[in-house]
Amino acid sequence: MINISNPVLGKKEYEYVKDCLDNNTLSFLGDYILKFEKNLSDYSNCKYGISCSNGTSALHLALLAVGIQEGDEVIVPNLTFIATANAVRYCNATPVFVDSEPLTWNINVKKIEEEITDKTKAIIPVHIYGHPCKMDEIIKLAEKYQLSVIEDCAEALGAEYKNKRVGSIGDIGTFSFYPNKIITTGEGGMCTTNNKEFYKKMISLRNHCATKKRFWFDGVGYNYRLTNIQAAMGVAQMERIDIFVEAKRKNAEIYSELLKDVKEIILPIEESYVKRIHWLYSIVLKDPYEISRDELIKKLRENGIESRPVFYLLTDMPPYKSDEKFPVASNISNRGISLPSSVDLKIEDIKKIVGVIKNRRGKKQRQKRTPDRL
Ligand SMILES: *Cc1c(COP(=O)(O)O)cnc(C)c1O
């Protein structure tokens, strides 16, 4: 099976994890935690990195740090992983959904302003599938209405907007290290920021609002700690981040070259002002395309290729059900498909995948064209 996104683990991951086990440095007090936080925050051009248990807790910490509370509204894209909206709900606040841009698939900045009310406190731009959002426009709106900006960078480690690494542009950036993300620690997450107050708040909330005085707590916090063992993997993974980013970009280049003459498919784009990362190389099937998206997924599976639909709209699912229309996101969601995108994907694999996509008609259609049917 060619998987959608395999983690790539090397000798260093084993070596550093073994080091933790050998030295009994397992908890969040270990040196790998500090090293990982420094590596990732340096890489993201941020002063502070706050590791935590996963990308969802990173979002929750970020929202709490900027002061989101009950009754507040937070603007999020409709086309994203559910964690973006769930973290807003954890604060007893309300996510307000915005449609996508047709080409980048990101939150449509032209539609944000009409959703801003007296209750709006923050925007979470999600760099979806690794394409950075239009941050200048978002920051401008945030300044105009005094909103916080939390970049959800879970799918975009290594991406750049106008030569700035994602996670360093808004007030706080959040990352995920789930095994199918750009780098992995098994489970894990990180917040990045240049703001000392936010940093202090997140450090505190991550560990039950603990203080310097042992077992004295000055608030209701969480256990959102990463372990030293996980951080050890993270340090090893970060040593190869440049290789990972380039490999993913190279995969995308090969896919796009081989698929460019299939006119029923819309290929992913890269705007001139960004360096994107193709977390998952994802395409949209145009209407008409001989077979449905779900039939193509099935066909790929029959050929030993894992693929998956682009995210379902949050407003189509029970927790966030709404009758409001989001035509652009809806089209991408209904017709979009993510293809295998592992760092170690081989050119032959890509050729095989493209072969199946190009040969989608299969037998049935050819039969239809035989003269006796005319
Ligand atoms: C993966 C992901 C998250 C959540 O990360 P976890 O580590 O799985 O909690 C949040 N937002 C987006 C956009 C993601 O893709």
The ligand as a Tripos MOL2 file, in Angstrom:
@<TRIPOS>MOLECULE
LIG
   15    15     1     0     0
SMALL
NO_CHARGES

@<TRIPOS>ATOM
      1 C1         -3.8290   18.1650   12.7020 C.3       1 LIG1
      2 C2         -4.4790   19.4600   12.8710 C.ar      1 LIG1
      3 C3         -4.7750   19.9940   14.1430 C.ar      1 LIG1
      4 C4         -4.7120   19.2150   15.4120 C.3       1 LIG1
      5 O1         -3.5660   18.6050   15.7310 O.3       1 LIG1
      6 P1         -3.5330   17.3380   16.7340 P.3       1 LIG1
      7 O2         -2.0720   17.2400   17.0560 O.co2     1 LIG1
      8 O3         -4.0630   16.1760   16.0110 O.co2     1 LIG1
      9 O4         -4.3360   17.6910   17.9350 O.co2     1 LIG1
     10 C5         -5.2900   21.2840   14.2100 C.ar      1 LIG1
     11 N1         -5.5290   22.0020   13.1080 N.ar      1 LIG1
     12 C6         -5.2790   21.5220   11.8850 C.ar      1 LIG1
     13 C7         -5.5630   22.3970   10.7090 C.3       1 LIG1
     14 C8         -4.7710   20.2370   11.7100 C.ar      1 LIG1
     15 O5         -4.5650   19.7550   10.4840 O.3       1 LIG1
@<TRIPOS>BOND
     1     1     2 1
     2     2     3 ar
     3     2    14 ar
     4     3     4 1
     5     3    10 ar
     6     4     5 1
     7     5     6 1
     8     6     7 2
     9     6     8 1
    10     6     9 1
    11    10    11 ar
    12    11    12 ar
    13    12    13 1
    14    12    14 ar
    15    14    15 1
@<TRIPOS>SUBSTRUCTURE
     1 LIG1         1 GROUP 0 **** ****
